[in-house]
């Protein structure tokens, strides 16, 4: 288990300090997993039943935390929110190539996906698409065959 503990400094510093990302102490390019992990840690820290903070302060911070997570956990809402705060995922600069990596390490870092929803289809999803496509083609062939048989019977 990782023994390093995140330092949640409040108020956060930086350009995005007054945003939901600042509340989570994360950069807007943070992954969905980072957001979820940080939310769980902070929710344990600020939940009114488990914190040493005064009840009203804990309630306010916990509600703000839930509001932020509701926006950042939903990809559509997050994209809209990013535009509102002036952050664009299209302008993300990728780090330069590290020549010191071995081939095995390099293979694991070849993912160019910025977010978890932007990924190739799994084999199960491809199979489902194949079934749906073959069903549509089969229905069309059946309809054409029935129409041809009815017209030839007249």
Phi, psi and omega in degrees: 000148182286124184271351179282137181249138180292143177260107179269096180268127178237133358284148179291159182249153176118181185296323183262024185296326183263027179243178176296329177294323177295323177299322178274353182060043181233158174277152179300343178274006181298147181284166178298322179293320177297319180296314180297316181296315180294321178299316180296318179295315182289326179293326174293325182288323187252000179298131183304334181277342186241001185257161175266358180290158173301149188303314182295317179296318179296318179299314182296314181294321180292320177294318178297320179297316179294321178298315180296317181294324177300325178281311188285338181278339180265119185301321180292312179297323180295319178298316178296316179297319178300319178295323180296324181269359176086027178250133179238129178287344181286340183264013181291127180267127180276147181291152180294160182294137179260108183286351182276357182281145174281171182296323180294317179292322181296319180299324180286343183256011184278003181287124179258016184272127181277336181216158189293338181277345180262088185211162177289160180287144178282170180296324178294321178292321177295320178296318178297319177295321177298315179298316180296318179295316179293328176295317180295315179297317178299318178296319179296315178297319178297316180296318179294318179297314180297317179297320180293318179295321180291322180286329180282342180280344184280000000 
